[in-house]
Amino acid sequence: MANWFDQGGADYARFRPDYPAALAQELARLAPARRVALDVGCGNGQFTQALGAVFAAVIGIDPTAHAPTGARGRCGRQSGGKGC
């Protein structure tokens, strides 16, 4: 069975709503430090990008081959490459 990311995840990225900024801000508030965040199952990088706004660096991992490529592109384009 195919999943959204087998074709690169473009449709998923286009139709999936963004996460609220308050979620990343709350996680940053709870974190003992804001040096690094780990986004497990980063998908196309929507939440990775949000974490990049409040953490110094973000590591995004995903078991799907295409997903991290999309996350790197999204973070690099929209956050100047900072931390993603």
C-alpha positions in Angstrom: 0.0 0.0 0.0 1.4 3.4 -1.0 1.5 6.3 1.4 1.4 10.1 0.9 5.2 10.3 0.8 5.8 7.6 -1.8 5.2 10.3 -4.5 7.2 12.9 -2.6 4.5 14.2 -0.2 3.6 17.3 -2.3 -0.2 16.8 -1.9 0.2 16.1 1.8 2.2 19.3 2.2 -0.3 21.3 0.2 -3.5 20.1 2.0 -2.3 19.5 5.6 -2.9 22.5 7.9 0.1 24.0 9.7 0.7 23.4 13.4 -0.1 26.3 15.7 3.0 28.3 16.6 1.8 28.1 20.3 2.6 24.3 20.3 6.3 24.8 19.5 6.4 27.7 21.9 4.9 25.6 24.7 7.5 22.8 24.0 10.3 25.3 24.1 8.9 26.6 27.4 9.0 23.1 28.9 12.4 22.2 27.6 15.4 22.5 29.9 17.3 24.3 27.2 16.5 25.5 23.7 19.7 24.2 22.0 18.3 21.3 20.0 14.9 19.8 19.3 14.2 16.4 17.8 11.3 16.0 15.4 10.6 12.3 15.1 8.5 11.6 12.1 9.3 15.0 10.6 7.4 14.3 7.4 7.6 17.4 5.1 9.0 19.6 7.8 5.9 21.6 8.8 6.5 21.2 12.5 10.3 21.0 12.1 10.0 24.5 10.7 7.9 25.7 13.7 10.5 24.2 16.1 13.2 26.0 14.2 11.7 29.3 15.2 12.1 28.6 18.9 15.1 26.2 19.2 18.7 26.9 18.1 18.8 23.7 16.0 16.3 21.1 15.0 17.0 17.5 13.9 14.2 16.0 11.8 14.0 12.2 11.2 11.5 10.2 9.3 11.3 6.5 8.2 10.0 7.5 4.8 12.8 8.1 2.2 11.2 11.2 0.6 10.1 13.0 3.8 13.4 14.3 5.1 14.2 15.8 1.7 11.0 17.8 1.7 11.7 18.9 5.3 15.2 20.1 4.4 13.8 22.0 1.4 11.0 23.6 3.5 13.3 24.6 6.4 16.0 25.9 4.1 13.7 28.0 2.1 11.5 29.4 4.8 14.0 29.9 7.7 17.2 30.7 5.9 18.5 27.2 6.6 18.7 28.0 10.4 18.7 24.9 12.5 17.0 22.5 10.2 
